[in-house]
Amino acid sequence: MGQIAAKEYVEQRDGGYYLAGSRVSLDPVVYAFLRGESPEAIADSFPAVTIEQVFGAIAYFLEKRDAIEAYLRDGRTEFARVREDSRRRHPALYAKLEAARRAASDPAA
């Protein structure tokens, strides 16, 4: 009997992890899985990927959990750094955004 070649469901490119052959990042798939969403619900959220790709991505995450969790932590840290830098560089914009957010959440305004 011949061997069956393993199919790759996740690829590394552009500094991140993506479902192979797609533009869908592994990040939201993993976060949805960790929130308890089913693979079917995750696949429904991303019409560009198949249920097979979602199961493959989850299996990849589980196999390489430590490395992927470190990658996700690094991403959150970098996002926080960029956000704070942007707030320092554009205080007037963020003041307007905060005022709009307050006005939208206060029905009496």
C-alpha distance (Angstrom), angle and dihedral (degrees) to the residues before:
residue distance angle dihedral
M1 . . .
G2 3.82 . .
Q3 3.75 124.1 .
I4 3.77 120.7 -103.9
A5 3.79 113.3 -129.5
A6 3.79 114.5 -123.2
K7 3.78 113.1 -114.8
E8 3.78 118.1 -131.6
Y9 3.80 113.3 -133.1
V10 3.81 99.7 174.6
E11 3.78 129.8 44.6
Q12 3.77 132.6 -173.6
R13 3.79 115.9 -129.4
D14 3.79 139.6 140.7
G15 3.80 90.1 17.6
G16 3.80 94.2 -58.4
Y17 3.77 145.5 74.1
Y18 3.81 121.2 -99.2
L19 3.76 136.7 179.4
A20 3.78 101.8 -98.1
G21 3.78 114.8 -93.9
S22 3.79 93.7 9.9
R23 3.79 142.5 84.9
V24 3.81 91.0 -125.0
S25 3.78 112.4 117.4
L26 3.80 119.2 -135.4
D27 3.82 89.7 -130.4
P28 3.83 100.3 79.1
V29 3.80 91.2 41.2
V30 3.80 91.0 55.2
Y31 3.81 93.5 43.8
A32 3.81 90.7 50.5
F33 3.81 90.7 48.5
L34 3.82 90.9 49.6
R35 3.83 89.5 50.6
G36 3.79 87.3 57.8
E37 3.80 99.4 -105.0
S38 3.79 114.9 153.7
P39 3.81 120.1 -115.0
E40 3.81 87.7 -114.1
A41 3.82 92.0 55.3
I42 3.80 90.4 46.7
A43 3.81 91.0 51.0
D44 3.82 89.6 49.6
S45 3.82 88.1 56.1
F46 3.80 91.7 56.0
P47 3.82 111.3 44.9
A48 3.82 90.1 -179.8
V49 3.83 92.3 69.1
T50 3.78 134.7 57.7
I51 3.78 129.3 -124.6
E52 3.81 86.9 -111.4
Q53 3.81 90.3 57.6
V54 3.80 90.8 50.0
F55 3.80 92.6 50.7
G56 3.81 88.9 46.7
A57 3.80 91.4 50.2
I58 3.81 91.5 49.7
A59 3.82 90.6 48.9
Y60 3.82 89.0 49.7
F61 3.81 90.7 51.0
L62 3.81 92.2 48.8
E63 3.80 91.7 48.5
K64 3.81 93.5 48.7
R65 3.79 98.6 28.0
D66 3.81 98.3 140.5
A67 3.81 93.7 50.2
I68 3.82 94.1 44.4
E69 3.81 93.0 47.0
A70 3.83 89.3 51.2
Y71 3.82 89.3 49.3
L72 3.83 90.9 50.5
R73 3.83 91.6 47.8
D74 3.80 89.9 51.0
G75 3.81 89.6 50.4
R76 3.80 92.6 51.6
T77 3.81 90.7 48.3
E78 3.81 92.1 49.8
F79 3.82 91.4 47.3
A80 3.83 90.8 52.2
R81 3.80 90.7 49.0
V82 3.82 93.0 50.0
R83 3.82 91.6 45.5
E84 3.81 92.6 52.1
D85 3.80 91.5 45.8
S86 3.80 89.7 51.7
R87 3.81 91.7 48.9
R88 3.81 90.2 53.0
R89 3.79 93.2 47.0
H90 3.84 96.5 45.1
P91 3.82 108.3 31.1
A92 3.83 94.7 152.8
L93 3.80 91.9 55.7
Y94 3.80 92.6 49.7
A95 3.81 91.0 46.8
K96 3.82 89.2 55.0
L97 3.80 91.5 46.8
E98 3.80 91.6 50.2
A99 3.82 91.5 48.4
A100 3.81 90.4 50.4
R101 3.81 90.8 47.7
R102 3.82 91.2 51.7
A103 3.80 92.1 46.9
A104 3.81 91.6 49.9
S105 3.80 92.8 50.8
D106 3.84 94.7 46.5
P107 3.82 109.3 71.5
A108 3.85 91.0 -171.8
A109 3.80 91.9 61.4
